[in-house]
Amino acid sequence: MKRTTLLLVVCVMMGLSVFAQTRPERGLYLNMGVSRGFANSYDNGTVPFFIPGVSNIQTTGATYEWKRYETNFEFRNISTTLANPSGTDLNYDINYNLLYRVHDSKSGRWHQWVGGDIDAFGDIRQIPNLQNASTNLSLMGSLGVVWKAEYDFAYNKEKTHNWLTAYSKVNLPLVGIANRPDFSYVGDGIGMTSTFEILMAEHHTFVKFFPGCNTDLGLRLNFKNGNRIAFNYRWDFVTTGHKDVYNYVNALHSFNATFMFNLFRK
């Protein structure tokens, strides 16, 4: 109840505006998001079947738009409660992308972007019942291509401001690098001086082509003061693609609300 009330207050505050404005050539936004998700994870080095879970996600980031370019920085903190066997899965995802608007329709409503991105992903999994395999650390990074499409609608009578924008986005990593344990259990830590050293012991690093995919489908509310609120469904899929103990998969379905605070307009 408290979270719902807080979200309503934030929505009202973001919508307060006196002056109607057209879309600027430049914009800087501070992004803050909350999400609820459903995860399905697989790690053949510990348990040879998928483990479901429920995720809480917090997102912070920034978006900068100028002329025909758009750049985004995003950090996501994903905490998943696993079931059967029970445990926790902590994910940290950092993403940066740069997009160029390659097409605008004659009506000015359809827009398409293409670009590239770099992503870093970390996974700390803890399942006490697995005993010496109870804690596991996986690190991954990737370079990919991005495509995004938007459709503006719900214009005011003067056709100077659209209240709603529907959008879809696809990110396809082309190549990635993964760092994973090269055995199916965690060492006993004898002679090691730190928790990080224990987690990184006996790890194996390898390259993986097409290490996953993520898609985004949503609706954005555009206030006249430049602030925005986006509601979207997102699917994230990460995999090492390796067999035996190296085979790792993390799939996350999430429903997100992102508040985009307008910092300046020029």
SERO-4910 file (N, C-alpha, C, O; in steps of 0.05 Angstrom, whole numbers):
BEGIN
 pado doro    nc1    nc2    nc3   cac1   cac2   cac3    cc1    cc2    cc3    oc1    oc2    oc3
  Met    A     16    -24      0      0      0      0     17     25      0     12     44    -15
  Lys    A     38     25     16     56     49     17     70     53    -10     72     76    -19
  Arg    A     78     31    -23     91     34    -49     72     45    -69     80     63    -85
  Thr    A     47     36    -70     27     46    -89     22     75    -85     20     90   -104
  Thr    A     19     84    -59     14    112    -53     38    129    -63     33    151    -74
  Leu    A     62    120    -58     86    135    -67     87    138    -97     93    159   -107
  Leu    A     80    117   -111     80    118   -141     59    138   -151     64    153   -170
  Leu    A     36    139   -138     15    158   -146     24    187   -141     20    204   -158
  Val    A     37    192   -119     47    218   -113     68    227   -133     68    250   -142
  Val    A     86    209   -140    107    215   -160     94    222   -187    103    240   -200
  Cys    A     74    206   -195     61    211   -221     48    239   -222     51    253   -242
  Val    A     35    247   -200     22    273   -199     43    295   -200     39    315   -215
  Met    A     65    292   -185     86    313   -185     98    316   -213    105    338   -221
  Met    A    102    293   -226    115    295   -253     97    308   -273    107    321   -292
  Gly    A     71    306   -270     52    317   -289     46    346   -285     33    358   -303
  Leu    A     54    359   -263     48    387   -259     62    404   -279     87    403   -282
  Ser    A     48    420   -294     59    437   -315     41    460   -321     17    458   -319
  Val    A     53    483   -327     37    506   -334     39    513   -364     19    521   -376
  Phe    A     62    509   -376     67    517   -403     68    493   -422     81    473   -416
  Ala    A     54    494   -444     56    474   -464     81    479   -481     86    502   -489
  Gln    A     96    457   -487    120    460   -502    122    439   -523    110    417   -520
  Thr    A    135    444   -545    140    424   -566    165    408   -559    180    416   -541
  Arg    A    168    386   -573    191    369   -568    217    384   -574    221    395   -595
  Pro    A    236    384   -554    261    399   -558    281    384   -574    279    360   -578
  Glu    A    302    399   -584    323    385   -598    343    372   -579    357    353   -587
  Arg    A    343    381   -554    361    369   -534    345    363   -509    326    377   -502
  Gly    A    352    342   -495    339    335   -470    357    317   -453    370    299   -464
  Leu    A    357    321   -427    372    305   -409    353    295   -387    340    311   -374
  Tyr    A    352    269   -384    333    257   -365    347    240   -344    366    225   -351
  Leu    A    338    242   -320    346    224   -298    325    203   -296    301    209   -291
  Asn    A    333    177   -299    314    155   -299    315    139   -273    336    132   -263
  Met    A    291    134   -262    289    117   -238    266     98   -242    244    106   -249
  Gly    A    271     72   -238    251     52   -244    248     31   -223    266     25   -208
  Val    A    224     20   -221    218     -2   -203    204    -24   -220    189    -18   -239
  Ser    A    210    -49   -213    200    -71   -230    194    -96   -213    204    -99   -191
  Arg    A    177   -112   -224    171   -139   -213    175   -159   -235    166   -155   -258
  Gly    A    189   -181   -229    195   -199   -250    193   -228   -242    190   -235   -218
  Phe    A    195   -246   -262    195   -274   -258    219   -286   -272    222   -283   -297
  Ala    A    236   -299   -257    262   -309   -268    261   -339   -271    247   -353   -257
  Asn    A    278   -349   -289    282   -377   -293    312   -381   -298    322   -372   -319
  Ser    A    326   -393   -280    355   -395   -282    365   -424   -283    352   -442   -272
  Tyr    A    387   -428   -298    398   -455   -301    428   -454   -300    440   -437   -313
  Asp    A    439   -471   -284    469   -473   -281    476   -502   -278    473   -514   -257
  Asn    A    485   -514   -300    490   -543   -301    514   -550   -284    519   -574   -279
  Gly    A    529   -530   -274    551   -536   -256    542   -542   -228    558   -551   -211
  Thr    A    517   -536   -222    507   -540   -195    482   -558   -195    481   -579   -182
  Val    A    461   -548   -209    435   -563   -210    427   -567   -239    425   -547   -253
  Pro    A    423   -592   -248    417   -596   -277    388   -592   -285    378   -607   -301
  Phe    A    375   -571   -274    348   -565   -283    344   -535   -277    358   -523   -261
  Phe    A    323   -524   -289    316   -495   -286    305   -490   -258    289   -506   -247
  Ile    A    312   -467   -246    302   -459   -220    286   -434   -223    297   -414   -232
  Pro    A    260   -434   -217    244   -410   -219    248   -391   -196    257   -399   -175
  Gly    A    240   -366   -199    242   -347   -178    226   -321   -183    218   -316   -206
  Val    A    222   -305   -163    208   -280   -165    229   -258   -159    244   -259   -140
  Ser    A    229   -237   -176    250   -216   -175    238   -189   -168    217   -181   -177
  Asn    A    254   -174   -152    249   -145   -148    273   -130   -161    296   -138   -157
  Ile    A    266   -110   -176    286    -96   -192    285    -66   -187    264    -54   -188
  Gln    A    308    -54   -183    311    -25   -181    330    -16   -204    351    -27   -209
  Thr    A    321      6   -217    337     16   -240    343     45   -237    325     61   -229
  Thr    A    367     53   -242    375     81   -244    391     85   -270    403     67   -280
  Gly    A    389    110   -280    404    115   -305    399    143   -315    388    160   -301
  Ala    A    407    148   -340    404    174   -352    401    171   -382    412    152   -394
  Thr    A    386    189   -394    382    190   -423    388    218   -433    378    237   -421
  Tyr    A    404    220   -454    410    246   -466    403    245   -495    412    227   -510
  Glu    A    387    264   -504    378    266   -532    387    292   -545    385    313   -532
  Trp    A    399    291   -568    406    315   -583    405    309   -613    415    289   -622
  Lys    A    393    328   -627    390    326   -656    378    298   -663    355    293   -655
  Arg    A    393    281   -677    383    255   -685    395    232   -668    394    209   -676
  Tyr    A    408    240   -646    422    219   -630    408    216   -603    394    233   -593
  Glu    A    412    192   -592    403    186   -565    423    167   -551    431    147   -563
  Thr    A    430    173   -527    448    156   -512    436    150   -485    423    167   -472
  Asn    A    439    125   -475    427    116   -451    448    102   -433    464     86   -443
  Phe    A    447    108   -407    463     93   -388    443     81   -367    425     95   -358
  Glu    A    447     56   -360    428     43   -342    442     24   -324    460      8   -332
  Phe    A    435     24   -298    444      5   -278    420     -8   -265    402      5   -255
  Arg    A    420    -35   -266    398    -50   -254    408    -68   -231    428    -82   -234
  Asn    A    393    -67   -209    399    -84   -186    375   -104   -184    353    -96   -179
  Ile    A    381   -130   -189    360   -150   -191    364   -170   -169    384   -184   -167
  Ser    A    344   -172   -151    345   -191   -129    323   -212   -133    299   -205   -133
  Thr    A    330   -237   -136    312   -259   -141    311   -279   -119    332   -289   -110
  Thr    A    287   -285   -109    283   -306    -89    277   -332   -104    257   -334   -117
  Leu    A    295   -351   -102    293   -376   -117    276   -396   -101    274   -395    -77
  Ala    A    264   -415   -116    248   -436   -104    256   -463   -115    261   -466   -139
  Asn    A    257   -483    -98    261   -511   -106    286   -516   -124    283   -521   -148
  Pro    A    310   -515   -112    317   -509    -84    316   -479    -78    320   -463    -96
  Ser    A    311   -473    -53    308   -445    -45    336   -431    -42    356   -444    -36
  Gly    A    336   -405    -48    361   -390    -46    356   -362    -57    333   -354    -61
  Thr    A    378   -348    -61    376   -321    -72    395   -318    -96    416   -331    -97
  Asp    A    388   -301   -115    404   -295   -138    406   -265   -141    386   -252   -146
  Leu    A    430   -254   -138    434   -225   -141    447   -220   -168    469   -230   -174
  Asn    A    434   -203   -184    445   -195   -210    450   -166   -211    434   -150   -201
  Tyr    A    472   -158   -224    479   -130   -228    485   -126   -257    503   -139   -268
  Asp    A    470   -108   -270    472   -104   -299    477    -75   -305    462    -58   -296
  Ile    A    499    -70   -320    506    -43   -328    505    -42   -359    518    -59   -372
  Asn    A    490    -23   -370    487    -22   -399    491      7   -409    481     26   -397
  Tyr    A    505     10   -432    507     36   -445    502     32   -475    513     14   -487
  Asn    A    485     49   -486    480     47   -515    479     75   -528    472     94   -515
  Leu    A    485     76   -553    485    100   -570    468     94   -595    475     75   -609
  Leu    A    447    110   -600    429    105   -622    428    129   -640    432    152   -632
  Tyr    A    424    124   -666    420    145   -686    393    141   -700    386    119   -708
  Arg    A    378    163   -701    351    162   -714    354    161   -744    361    182   -756
  Val    A    348    138   -756    353    135   -784    328    140   -801    330    144   -825
  His    A    305    142   -789    280    145   -805    259    160   -789    254    154   -766
  Asp    A    245    179   -802    221    192   -793    200    190   -815    206    196   -838
  Ser    A    176    182   -808    155    180   -828    146    208   -837    153    228   -824
  Lys    A    133    209   -859    123    235   -870    104    249   -850    103    273   -849
  Ser    A     89    233   -836     70    244   -816     84    254   -791     72    268   -775
  Gly    A    109    246   -788    124    254   -764    118    237   -739    125    245   -717
  Arg    A    103    215   -743     95    199   -720    113    175   -716    118    167   -693
  Trp    A    122    162   -738    139    139   -736    169    147   -736    177    164   -751
  His    A    184    134   -718    213    139   -716    227    113   -712    217     95   -699
  Gln    A    251    110   -725    267     87   -721    296     94   -715    307    113   -726
  Trp    A    308     79   -696    336     83   -688    351     57   -692    340     35   -690
  Val    A    377     60   -698    395     37   -697    421     46   -683    427     70   -682
  Gly    A    435     28   -671    459     35   -657    473     11   -645    468    -12   -653
  Gly    A    489     15   -625    504     -6   -612    504     -2   -582    497     19   -572
  Asp    A    512    -24   -568    512    -22   -539    534    -40   -527    544    -58   -541
  Ile    A    542    -34   -503    561    -50   -487    547    -56   -461    534    -39   -448
  Asp    A    550    -81   -452    536    -90   -428    554   -107   -410    571   -122   -420
  Ala    A    552   -103   -384    566   -118   -364    547   -130   -344    529   -116   -334
  Phe    A    549   -156   -339    529   -171   -323    543   -188   -302    562   -203   -309
  Gly    A    534   -186   -277    545   -203   -256    524   -218   -241    502   -207   -237
  Asp    A    529   -243   -234    510   -260   -221    522   -273   -196    542   -288   -199
  Ile    A    511   -268   -172    520   -281   -148    497   -298   -138    476   -287   -129
  Arg    A    500   -324   -139    478   -342   -132    485   -357   -106    507   -367   -103
  Gln    A    465   -358    -88    469   -371    -62    446   -391    -57    423   -382    -54
  Ile    A    453   -416    -56    433   -437    -50    445   -455    -28    460   -473    -34
  Pro    A    438   -450     -3    451   -463     20    450   -494     19    470   -507     27
  Asn    A    429   -506      8    427   -535      7    447   -548    -11    450   -573    -10
  Leu    A    461   -533    -28    481   -545    -46    508   -548    -32    527   -557    -44
  Gln    A    509   -540     -7    533   -544      9    558   -531     -4    559   -507     -6
  Asn    A    578   -547    -13    602   -535    -23    598   -522    -50    616   -509    -60
  Ala    A    575   -524    -62    568   -510    -87    547   -488    -81    532   -480    -99
  Ser    A    545   -480    -56    523   -462    -47    527   -434    -59    507   -420    -63
  Thr    A    551   -425    -64    556   -398    -73    571   -398   -100    591   -413   -103
  Asn    A    561   -383   -119    572   -383   -146    573   -355   -158    553   -340   -155
  Leu    A    595   -348   -170    597   -322   -183    602   -325   -213    619   -340   -221
  Ser    A    586   -311   -229    589   -311   -258    590   -282   -268    575   -265   -259
  Leu    A    609   -277   -286    613   -250   -297    612   -252   -328    623   -270   -340
  Met    A    598   -233   -340    595   -233   -369    595   -204   -380    586   -185   -366
  Gly    A    605   -201   -404    604   -176   -418    599   -180   -447    605   -201   -458
  Ser    A    586   -161   -461    579   -164   -489    579   -138   -504    576   -117   -493
  Leu    A    582   -140   -530    579   -118   -549    556   -126   -569    556   -149   -579
  Gly    A    538   -108   -574    515   -115   -590    504    -93   -607    514    -70   -606
  Val    A    484    -99   -623    470    -79   -639    442    -75   -628    430    -93   -616
  Val    A    431    -51   -633    405    -44   -621    387    -32   -643    396    -16   -660
  Trp    A    362    -40   -643    341    -28   -660    318    -19   -643    309    -33   -626
  Lys    A    308      5   -649    285     16   -634    266     30   -653    274     44   -671
  Ala    A    240     26   -648    219     40   -663    200     53   -644    194     43   -622
  Glu    A    189     77   -652    170     92   -635    147    102   -653    151    107   -676
  Tyr    A    124    104   -640    100    115   -654     87    135   -635     79    128   -613
  Asp    A     86    161   -643     74    182   -627     44    185   -633     37    184   -657
  Phe    A     27    187   -613     -1    191   -617    -14    206   -594      1    214   -575
  Ala    A    -40    208   -594    -55    224   -574    -45    253   -573    -37    263   -552
  Tyr    A    -46    266   -597    -38    294   -598    -59    313   -587    -83    306   -587
  Asn    A    -51    337   -579    -70    357   -571    -82    370   -596    -74    363   -618
  Lys    A   -101    388   -592   -116    399   -614    -97    415   -633   -102    417   -657
  Glu    A    -77    428   -621    -58    444   -637    -37    427   -651    -22    438   -667
  Lys    A    -37    401   -646    -17    382   -658     11    390   -651     30    385   -667
  Thr    A     15    402   -628     42    410   -619     54    391   -598     78    392   -592
  His    A     37    374   -587     47    356   -565     32    330   -566      7    329   -567
  Asn    A     47    308   -566     34    282   -564     37    271   -536     58    272   -523
  Trp    A     14    261   -525     14    252   -498     25    224   -494     34    216   -473
  Leu    A     23    208   -515     31    180   -513     50    172   -536     48    181   -558
  Thr    A     69    154   -529     87    142   -548     89    112   -543     96    104   -521
  Ala    A     83     96   -563     87     67   -562    115     61   -573    123     73   -593
  Tyr    A    129     42   -561    156     36   -571    162      6   -568    151     -8   -551
  Ser    A    181     -2   -584    193    -29   -582    223    -27   -586    232    -10   -601
  Lys    A    237    -45   -573    266    -44   -574    278    -72   -573    268    -89   -558
  Val    A    298    -77   -590    311   -103   -590    341    -99   -589    352    -84   -604
  Asn    A    353   -114   -570    382   -113   -567    393   -141   -572    385   -160   -559
  Leu    A    410   -144   -592    422   -170   -599    452   -168   -595    466   -157   -611
  Pro    A    462   -180   -573    491   -182   -569    504   -198   -591    495   -220   -597
  Leu    A    526   -188   -603    540   -203   -624    561   -221   -613    565   -243   -622
  Val    A    576   -211   -593    598   -226   -582    600   -219   -552    596   -197   -544
  Gly    A    606   -240   -536    608   -235   -507    632   -251   -496    642   -269   -509
  Ile    A    639   -243   -472    660   -258   -458    649   -265   -430    636   -249   -417
  Ala    A    654   -290   -422    644   -300   -397    666   -310   -379    686   -321   -388
  Asn    A    662   -306   -353    680   -317   -333    664   -334   -314    647   -324   -299
  Arg    A    669   -361   -314    653   -380   -300    671   -400   -285    694   -404   -294
  Pro    A    661   -413   -264    677   -435   -251    682   -457   -271    664   -465   -287
  Asp    A    706   -469   -271    712   -491   -289    709   -518   -276    720   -538   -285
  Phe    A    694   -518   -254    687   -543   -241    659   -540   -228    649   -517   -226
  Ser    A    647   -562   -220    619   -560   -211    616   -557   -181    595   -564   -170
  Tyr    A    636   -545   -168    633   -539   -140    652   -516   -133    669   -509   -149
  Val    A    648   -504   -109    664   -482   -100    686   -492    -82    681   -510    -65
  Gly    A    710   -481    -84    732   -490    -68    728   -485    -38    710   -469    -31
  Asp    A    744   -497    -21    740   -495      7    752   -469     19    748   -463     42
  Gly    A    767   -454      3    778   -429     12    803   -430     28    812   -410     39
  Ile    A    815   -454     30    839   -456     46    862   -440     34    868   -442     10
  Gly    A    875   -423     50    897   -406     41    889   -381     27    906   -366     18
  Met    A    863   -376     24    853   -352     10    846   -330     31    838   -336     53
  Thr    A    850   -305     23    849   -283     42    823   -267     41    818   -251     58
  Ser    A    807   -271     20    783   -254     17    760   -271      5    765   -291     -8
  Thr    A    736   -261      9    712   -274     -3    714   -273    -33    707   -293    -47
  Phe    A    723   -250    -45    725   -248    -74    745   -268    -85    740   -280   -106
  Glu    A    766   -273    -71    786   -292    -80    775   -320    -81    780   -336    -99
  Ile    A    758   -326    -60    746   -353    -60    726   -356    -83    726   -377    -96
  Leu    A    710   -335    -88    691   -336   -110    704   -338   -137    692   -350   -155
  Met    A    727   -326   -141    741   -326   -167    760   -349   -171    772   -351   -192
  Ala    A    763   -366   -151    782   -388   -153    774   -408   -175    750   -415   -178
  Glu    A    794   -417   -190    789   -438   -211    768   -430   -231    752   -446   -240
  His    A    768   -404   -239    749   -396   -259    761   -399   -287    785   -399   -291
  His    A    743   -400   -307    751   -404   -334    738   -382   -351    714   -376   -348
  Thr    A    754   -368   -368    744   -347   -385    743   -356   -414    762   -368   -424
  Phe    A    721   -350   -428    718   -358   -455    700   -338   -470    685   -322   -458
  Val    A    701   -339   -497    686   -321   -514    661   -336   -524    662   -360   -530
  Lys    A    639   -322   -526    614   -334   -536    601   -315   -556    596   -291   -549
  Phe    A    595   -324   -580    580   -309   -600    550   -311   -595    540   -333   -589
  Phe    A    536   -289   -598    508   -287   -594    500   -298   -566    486   -319   -564
  Pro    A    510   -285   -544    506   -296   -517    479   -289   -505    476   -290   -480
  Gly    A    459   -282   -521    432   -277   -510    417   -257   -527    423   -253   -550
  Cys    A    397   -244   -514    380   -225   -528    362   -211   -507    357   -223   -486
  Asn    A    354   -187   -512    332   -175   -496    314   -158   -513    323   -145   -532
  Thr    A    288   -159   -506    268   -144   -520    252   -127   -501    251   -133   -477
  Asp    A    241   -106   -512    227    -86   -495    203    -76   -510    205    -68   -533
  Leu    A    179    -77   -498    154    -67   -510    139    -50   -490    133    -60   -468
  Gly    A    134    -25   -497    122     -8   -476    106     16   -487    103     20   -511
  Leu    A     97     31   -468     81     55   -473     91     78   -455     95     73   -431
  Arg    A     96    102   -466    107    124   -451     87    147   -451     76    155   -471
  Leu    A     83    158   -427     67    182   -423     85    206   -422    103    208   -406
  Asn    A     79    226   -440     96    250   -443     81    274   -432     61    283   -443
  Phe    A     91    284   -409     79    308   -398     89    333   -412    110    333   -425
  Lys    A     73    355   -410     80    379   -424    105    393   -412    118    409   -426
  Asn    A    112    386   -388    136    398   -376    161    383   -383    183    390   -373
  Gly    A    159    363   -400    182    348   -408    187    322   -393    202    305   -403
  Asn    A    175    318   -370    177    293   -355    163    271   -370    144    275   -385
  Arg    A    171    246   -364    159    223   -377    156    200   -357    171    198   -337
  Ile    A    136    183   -362    133    158   -347    130    136   -368    112    137   -385
  Ala    A    146    115   -366    144     92   -384    136     67   -370    146     61   -348
  Phe    A    117     52   -382    109     26   -372    115      6   -394    107      9   -417
  Asn    A    129    -15   -386    138    -34   -407    141    -63   -397    145    -67   -373
  Tyr    A    139    -81   -415    146   -109   -410    173   -114   -423    178   -106   -446
  Arg    A    191   -127   -408    218   -132   -418    226   -161   -414    219   -173   -393
  Trp    A    240   -173   -434    250   -200   -432    280   -199   -435    290   -190   -456
  Asp    A    294   -209   -415    324   -211   -416    332   -240   -416    323   -256   -400
  Phe    A    350   -247   -435    360   -274   -437    390   -274   -440    401   -262   -458
  Val    A    404   -287   -421    433   -289   -421    441   -318   -421    429   -334   -406
  Thr    A    460   -327   -437    469   -354   -438    498   -357   -445    508   -341   -461
  Thr    A    511   -376   -434    539   -382   -443    539   -400   -467    558   -400   -482
  Gly    A    518   -416   -470    516   -434   -493    534   -458   -492    534   -474   -510
  His    A    549   -461   -470    566   -484   -467    552   -508   -455    533   -504   -440
  Lys    A    562   -531   -461    550   -556   -449    564   -562   -423    583   -549   -414
  Asp    A    554   -583   -410    565   -594   -385    566   -572   -364    546   -558   -361
  Val    A    587   -570   -349    588   -552   -325    588   -523   -333    583   -506   -316
  Tyr    A    594   -516   -358    595   -488   -366    568   -477   -375    565   -453   -378
  Asn    A    548   -494   -378    522   -485   -389    507   -469   -368    499   -479   -347
  Tyr    A    503   -443   -374    490   -424   -356    469   -409   -372    474   -400   -394
  Val    A    445   -406   -360    423   -391   -372    409   -375   -351    405   -384   -329
  Asn    A    402   -350   -358    387   -333   -340    366   -318   -357    372   -302   -374
  Ala    A    341   -325   -352    318   -312   -367    301   -297   -347    294   -308   -326
  Leu    A    294   -272   -354    279   -255   -336    256   -241   -351    261   -227   -370
  His    A    232   -245   -342    208   -231   -352    201   -210   -331    196   -216   -308
  Ser    A    201   -184   -339    196   -163   -319    176   -143   -330    174   -137   -354
  Phe    A    161   -132   -311    141   -110   -316    151    -86   -301    154    -86   -277
  Asn    A    155    -64   -316    170    -41   -306    155    -15   -308    140    -10   -326
  Ala    A    161      2   -288    152     30   -289    177     48   -285    191     45   -265
  Thr    A    182     65   -305    206     82   -304    198    111   -305    183    120   -322
  Phe    A    208    127   -285    202    155   -283    226    170   -295    249    167   -285
  Met    A    221    187   -315    242    201   -329    239    231   -322    222    245   -332
  Phe    A    257    241   -305    256    268   -296    272    286   -314    296    282   -318
  Asn    A    259    306   -326    272    325   -344    290    344   -329    280    359   -312
  Leu    A    316    344   -335    335    361   -321    339    388   -335    342    408   -321
  Phe    A    339    388   -361    341    414   -375    331    411   -403    330    389   -414
  Arg    A    324    433   -415    316    434   -443    329    458   -457    329    480   -446
  Lys    A    339    453   -481    351    475   -496    341    474   -525    349    491   -541
***
